[in-house]
Amino acid sequence: MKILLDTNVLCRLVERGHPDHSATENAVAKLHLGQHELFLIPQVIYEYWVVVTRPAAENGFGMTTADADKAISLWLKAFELARDEQGIFENWRELARQHDAKGKSAHDTRIVAAMKRHEISHLLTFNVADFRRYPGIEVIDVRSTDFHGA
C-alpha cells in the first residue's frame, strides 16, 4: 500500500521531547516493516521547512537552515518523493471548488490532489479530521494501534 507521510509526522520524528515522538517512530517503523511504500511530496517538505526553521518563540523549532536541509536529505533517502506535476494543479483546483476549501485548508487540499495524482491511497497524520471530507483516501491516525488495516 502507498502511504503519504504528513508534515506533522516528520515534525514529531525530529522533536524527541514531544509526547507523540515515540508513537510516531513506532507507526513509521510498523508501516515500513509491513512492506508499505512510504512517500513524501514537495508540499510536505516545504511545510516541514517552514515549521522547523521558524523561531521557537513563534511556534517553530528554531532549527538552522543547514540542519533543516540535512534532515530533508535524510527524509529523501528514507522515503520516496512523489514529484510535483502539472496534473496536481488541476486536481487541486477541482477539489478546492468541490469541497469549498478556504484559507489554510487549501494546503490540505493540495496534499489530497497530489495523493490522487500519484495514486497514493493512504495518509499518515495527526490531523485526521482535516482530511475526512475527502473521499478516495484513507486517513490513518498516527496514534491508532491498528492503522485501519495498514
GUDO-475122 format. One record per residue: residue number from 0; residue in one letter; x, y, z of N, C-alpha, C in turn. Coordinates in steps of 0.1 Angstrom, whole numbers. Atoms other than C-alpha are relative to their C-alpha. Example, Ala and Ser with C-alpha at 12.3 -4.5 7.8 and 13.67 -1.06 7.14 Angstrom:
// GUDO-475122
[timi 0, a, [9, -12, 0], [123, -45, 78], [9, 12, 0]];
[timi 1, s, [-9, -11, 0], [137, -11, 71], [-8, 11, 8]];
END
This chain:
// GUDO-475122
[timi 0, m, [8, -12, 0], [0, 0, 0], [9, 12, 0]];
[timi 1, k, [-7, -12, 0], [12, 35, -7], [-6, 10, 10]];
[timi 2, i, [4, -9, -11], [12, 59, 23], [8, 12, -1]];
[timi 3, l, [-6, -13, 0], [19, 96, 23], [2, 4, 15]];
[timi 4, l, [-2, -5, -14], [35, 110, 55], [-3, 15, 0]];
[timi 5, d, [4, -14, -1], [20, 143, 65], [12, 8, 7]];
[timi 6, t, [-10, -9, -6], [42, 172, 77], [1, -2, 15]];
[timi 7, n, [-1, 1, -14], [33, 167, 113], [7, -13, 4]];
[timi 8, v, [-7, 13, -3], [47, 131, 112], [15, 3, -1]];
[timi 9, l, [-14, -3, 0], [81, 144, 101], [4, 9, 12]];
[timi 10, c, [-3, -9, -12], [80, 171, 128], [1, -8, 13]];
[timi 11, r, [-1, 8, -12], [72, 146, 155], [12, -9, 0]];
[timi 12, l, [-11, 8, 1], [100, 124, 143], [13, 7, 5]];
[timi 13, v, [-12, -7, -4], [126, 151, 149], [-1, 7, 14]];
[timi 14, e, [3, -6, -13], [110, 165, 181], [0, -10, 11]];
[timi 15, r, [-2, 12, -9], [124, 139, 205], [-7, 2, 14]];
[timi 16, g, [6, -2, -13], [109, 156, 236], [-16, 1, -1]];
[timi 17, h, [15, -1, 1], [73, 157, 222], [-7, -13, 5]];
[timi 18, p, [7, 12, -5], [48, 133, 238], [-4, -10, -11]];
[timi 19, d, [4, 9, 11], [39, 119, 204], [12, -6, -8]];
[timi 20, h, [-12, 5, 7], [75, 112, 193], [1, -15, -1]];
[timi 21, s, [-1, 15, 0], [75, 75, 203], [-11, -6, -8]];
[timi 22, a, [11, 6, 8], [41, 68, 188], [3, 2, -15]];
[timi 23, t, [-3, -3, 15], [53, 84, 155], [11, -9, -5]];
[timi 24, e, [-11, 9, 4], [85, 64, 154], [-6, -14, -1]];
[timi 25, n, [6, 13, 0], [65, 32, 162], [-9, -2, -13]];
[timi 26, a, [9, 1, 11], [39, 39, 135], [8, -1, -13]];
[timi 27, v, [-8, 1, 12], [65, 46, 108], [8, -13, -1]];
[timi 28, a, [-7, 12, 0], [85, 16, 118], [-9, -12, -4]];
[timi 29, k, [10, 11, 3], [54, -7, 117], [-4, 0, -14]];
[timi 30, l, [4, -1, 14], [44, 6, 83], [11, -4, -9]];
[timi 31, h, [-11, 4, 7], [79, 2, 70], [2, -15, 0]];
[timi 32, l, [-2, 15, -1], [82, -34, 83], [-11, -7, -7]];
[timi 33, g, [11, 6, 7], [48, -41, 68], [1, 1, -15]];
[timi 34, q, [-2, -1, 14], [63, -35, 34], [-8, 10, -8]];
[timi 35, h, [7, -11, 6], [43, -4, 27], [10, 10, -6]];
[timi 36, e, [-8, -10, 7], [56, 22, 3], [-3, 14, 7]];
[timi 37, l, [2, -12, -7], [61, 54, 23], [5, 12, -8]];
[timi 38, f, [-2, -11, 9], [60, 87, 4], [0, 13, 6]];
[timi 39, l, [0, -14, -3], [67, 124, 7], [-4, 7, -13]];
[timi 40, i, [2, -9, 11], [56, 152, -16], [6, 13, 3]];
[timi 41, p, [-6, -13, -2], [72, 186, -21], [-8, 8, 10]];
[timi 42, q, [8, -8, -9], [43, 203, -3], [3, -3, 15]];
[timi 43, v, [-3, 4, -14], [51, 183, 29], [14, 5, 4]];
[timi 44, i, [-14, -5, -2], [88, 192, 26], [0, 15, 2]];
[timi 45, y, [1, -15, -2], [80, 229, 22], [-5, 3, 14]];
[timi 46, e, [7, -3, -13], [57, 229, 52], [10, -4, 12]];
[timi 47, y, [-9, 4, -10], [83, 210, 72], [11, 10, 2]];
[timi 48, w, [-11, -11, -1], [110, 236, 64], [-5, 12, 7]];
[timi 49, v, [5, -12, -7], [87, 264, 75], [-1, -2, 15]];
[timi 50, v, [2, 2, -14], [79, 248, 108], [13, -1, 8]];
[timi 51, v, [-12, 2, -8], [114, 237, 118], [10, 11, 0]];
[timi 52, t, [-9, -12, 0], [132, 269, 108], [-6, 12, 6]];
[timi 53, r, [7, -11, -7], [106, 292, 124], [5, 0, 15]];
[timi 54, p, [-5, -1, -14], [118, 305, 158], [-9, -7, 10]];
[timi 55, a, [8, 7, -11], [106, 286, 189], [-10, 9, 6]];
[timi 56, a, [9, -10, -5], [90, 318, 201], [-12, 2, -9]];
[timi 57, e, [11, -1, 10], [68, 317, 170], [-6, -14, -3]];
[timi 58, n, [6, 13, 1], [57, 281, 175], [8, -9, -11]];
[timi 59, g, [-8, 7, 9], [86, 267, 155], [10, -8, 8]];
[timi 60, f, [-11, 8, -7], [117, 245, 163], [13, 8, 1]];
[timi 61, g, [-12, -8, 0], [143, 272, 157], [12, -7, -6]];
[timi 62, m, [-11, 7, 6], [164, 249, 136], [7, 8, -11]];
[timi 63, t, [-7, -7, 10], [191, 263, 114], [-4, -5, -14]];
[timi 64, t, [3, 4, 14], [187, 261, 76], [9, -12, -3]];
[timi 65, a, [-9, 11, 2], [217, 238, 75], [-5, -13, 6]];
[timi 66, d, [6, 12, -7], [201, 214, 100], [-13, -5, -7]];
[timi 67, a, [13, 4, 7], [167, 215, 82], [4, -7, -13]];
[timi 68, d, [-4, 6, 13], [184, 207, 49], [6, -14, 2]];
[timi 69, k, [-5, 13, -4], [203, 179, 65], [-11, -10, 3]];
[timi 70, a, [11, 9, -4], [171, 164, 79], [-8, -4, -13]];
[timi 71, i, [7, 3, 12], [154, 167, 45], [8, -10, -9]];
[timi 72, s, [-8, 10, 8], [183, 149, 28], [-2, -14, 6]];
[timi 73, l, [3, 13, -6], [177, 120, 53], [-14, -5, -3]];
[timi 74, w, [14, 4, 4], [139, 120, 46], [0, -5, -14]];
[timi 75, l, [0, 4, 14], [146, 118, 9], [7, -13, -3]];
[timi 76, k, [-6, 13, 1], [168, 88, 14], [-9, -11, 6]];
[timi 77, a, [9, 10, -7], [143, 71, 37], [-13, -3, -7]];
[timi 78, f, [13, 1, 6], [111, 78, 18], [0, 4, -15]];
[timi 79, e, [1, -3, 15], [101, 80, -19], [-6, 14, -1]];
[timi 80, l, [6, -13, 3], [94, 115, -32], [-8, -1, -13]];
[timi 81, a, [9, -1, 12], [64, 119, -55], [0, 14, -4]];
[timi 82, r, [-2, -14, 5], [72, 149, -76], [-12, 8, -3]];
[timi 83, d, [10, -9, 5], [51, 179, -84], [-2, -2, -15]];
[timi 84, e, [3, 1, 15], [34, 177, -118], [-12, 10, -3]];
[timi 85, q, [11, -9, 4], [10, 199, -137], [-14, -5, 4]];
[timi 86, g, [13, 6, -3], [-18, 175, -131], [-5, 2, 14]];
[timi 87, i, [3, -2, -14], [-17, 182, -94], [-8, 13, 1]];
[timi 88, f, [7, -13, -1], [-28, 218, -100], [-15, -2, -4]];
[timi 89, e, [14, 2, 5], [-59, 207, -120], [-8, -8, 11]];
[timi 90, n, [6, 8, -11], [-67, 181, -92], [-3, 9, 11]];
[timi 91, w, [1, -9, -12], [-62, 208, -65], [-12, 9, -3]];
[timi 92, r, [10, -10, 3], [-84, 233, -82], [-14, -6, 0]];
[timi 93, e, [13, 6, -1], [-113, 209, -87], [-4, -4, 14]];
[timi 94, l, [3, 4, -14], [-110, 196, -51], [-4, 12, 8]];
[timi 95, a, [3, -13, -7], [-109, 232, -38], [-14, 5, -2]];
[timi 96, r, [14, -4, 3], [-141, 240, -56], [-10, -9, 6]];
[timi 97, q, [9, 10, -5], [-158, 208, -47], [-3, 0, 15]];
[timi 98, h, [0, 1, -15], [-150, 209, -10], [0, 14, 6]];
[timi 99, d, [1, -13, -5], [-152, 247, -6], [12, 3, 9]];
[timi 100, a, [-12, -2, -8], [-116, 248, 6], [4, 15, 1]];
[timi 101, k, [-3, -15, -2], [-108, 282, 22], [12, 1, 10]];
[timi 102, g, [-11, -3, -9], [-78, 296, 39], [10, -11, 1]];
[timi 103, k, [-10, 10, -2], [-53, 271, 54], [-4, -14, -5]];
[timi 104, s, [4, 14, 5], [-74, 241, 44], [3, -2, -14]];
[timi 105, a, [-4, 2, 14], [-64, 247, 8], [13, -7, -1]];
[timi 106, h, [-12, 8, -1], [-30, 234, 18], [-3, -15, 1]];
[timi 107, d, [4, 14, -1], [-46, 201, 28], [-6, -5, -13]];
[timi 108, t, [6, 4, 12], [-65, 201, -4], [11, -3, -11]];
[timi 109, r, [-11, 2, 9], [-32, 203, -23], [7, -14, 3]];
[timi 110, i, [-6, 13, -4], [-19, 173, -4], [-9, -11, -6]];
[timi 111, v, [9, 10, 6], [-50, 153, -14], [1, 0, -15]];
[timi 112, a, [-2, 0, 14], [-46, 164, -50], [12, -7, -5]];
[timi 113, a, [-12, 7, 4], [-11, 151, -51], [-1, -15, 3]];
[timi 114, m, [3, 14, -2], [-22, 119, -35], [-7, -7, -11]];
[timi 115, k, [8, 5, 10], [-48, 114, -61], [8, -2, -13]];
[timi 116, r, [-8, 0, 13], [-24, 122, -90], [10, -11, 0]];
[timi 117, h, [-10, 11, -1], [2, 97, -77], [-6, -13, 5]];
[timi 118, e, [7, 12, -4], [-24, 71, -67], [5, -5, 14]];
[timi 119, i, [-4, 4, -14], [-13, 72, -30], [-13, -1, 8]];
[timi 120, s, [14, 3, -6], [-43, 57, -11], [-1, 5, 14]];
[timi 121, h, [1, -3, -14], [-34, 65, 25], [9, 11, 4]];
[timi 122, l, [-8, -11, -6], [-22, 94, 46], [2, -2, 15]];
[timi 123, l, [-3, 1, -14], [-5, 91, 79], [1, 14, 6]];
[timi 124, t, [1, -13, -5], [-13, 121, 100], [-5, 1, 15]];
[timi 125, f, [6, -2, -13], [-22, 135, 134], [-13, 8, -2]];
[timi 126, n, [11, -9, 3], [-48, 158, 117], [-11, -7, -7]];
[timi 127, v, [9, 9, 6], [-73, 131, 109], [-13, 8, -5]];
[timi 128, a, [13, -8, 3], [-104, 155, 110], [2, 9, -12]];
[timi 129, d, [-2, -9, 11], [-88, 178, 84], [-1, -6, -13]];
[timi 130, f, [0, 7, 12], [-88, 151, 58], [-12, -9, -2]];
[timi 131, r, [11, 9, 1], [-120, 132, 65], [-10, 4, -11]];
[timi 132, r, [9, -5, 10], [-140, 153, 40], [3, -4, -14]];
[timi 133, y, [-4, 3, 14], [-121, 140, 10], [-2, -15, -3]];
[timi 134, p, [2, 14, 4], [-134, 107, -5], [12, -5, -8]];
[timi 135, g, [-10, 6, 9], [-110, 83, -21], [14, -1, 7]];
[timi 136, i, [-12, 2, -7], [-83, 85, 5], [-3, -6, 14]];
[timi 137, e, [2, 5, -14], [-79, 66, 38], [10, 7, 9]];
[timi 138, v, [-8, -7, -9], [-67, 86, 67], [4, -9, 12]];
[timi 139, i, [-5, 8, -10], [-45, 68, 92], [5, 9, 12]];
[timi 140, d, [-4, -8, -12], [-42, 83, 127], [13, -6, 6]];
[timi 141, v, [-13, 5, -6], [-6, 80, 140], [-2, -7, 13]];
[timi 142, r, [2, 6, -13], [-20, 72, 174], [-8, -13, 0]];
[timi 143, s, [8, 12, 1], [-41, 43, 161], [9, -12, 2]];
[timi 144, t, [-8, 12, -2], [-30, 9, 172], [-1, -10, -12]];
[timi 145, d, [2, 9, 11], [-44, -9, 141], [3, 6, -13]];
[timi 146, f, [-2, -7, 13], [-37, 17, 114], [-10, -4, -11]];
[timi 147, h, [11, 3, 10], [-71, 8, 98], [4, -10, -10]];
[timi 148, g, [-4, 11, 9], [-57, -24, 83], [13, 2, -7]];
[timi 149, a, [-13, -3, 7], [-24, -9, 72], [10, -11, 4]];
END
